[in-house]
Structures are given as C-alpha cells and as structure tokens.
Amino acid sequence: MDGAESARVYPFPAPVETIVELRTRLTLAEERLTELKAMLEDMRRDRDAWREQAQTRPATRTCDTDVVVAVAPYDRMRLYPKRS
C-alpha cells in the first residue's frame, strides 16, 4: 500500500506491524480456532447423546410399584394464577 493511499484511509498514522508480529497473531488465531472447533465437536457429541437418550426413552415411565404413569404435557397457563 502506498503511503499516500494509507493516509487517505487512515487519517492517523497507519499501524505498522512487523512480520514477526503478524506471524504471532496468526499462530494465536490458529490456536484459538482449533480450540473453538474442539468445543464445537464436544457440543455436537453432547447434543447427539441427549437426542439419542430422548428418542430411546419411552413416553411413559413406570414407578417402583409397576404402575404406569403417563407424562403430563406442559401447561404454562396452570403455572400462573389468573389475575382479576
């Protein structure tokens, strides 16, 4: 980039970074990207495990007395009393 061109884009002196600084920033960015990819893979594994558990779990549960109890649907309106 030409000095006059950078003066138009950057009204203050343009930041000057050496090759060493740029390589350091690149290395740090690559390390962070690797960490983020690992975190994403962990989240995907957790999601898949939860999904598998939810799909294999029956919609009804049995108690210790072998009585079948149906899981009631969530009713939000029952949680909040009616105001008058």
KAURRA-V389124 format. One record per run of one state. SS is the DSSP state (H for helix, E for strand, - for the rest). FROM is the first residue (numbers start at 0). LEN is the number of residues. Records with the same first field share a line. If there is no record, write none. Layout:
# KAURRA-V389124
SS->FROM-LEN ; FROM-LEN
This chain:
# KAURRA-V389124
-->0-2 ; 9-9 ; 56-3 ; 62-5 ; 70-5 ; 79-5
H->2-7 ; 18-38 ; 75-4
E->59-3 ; 67-3
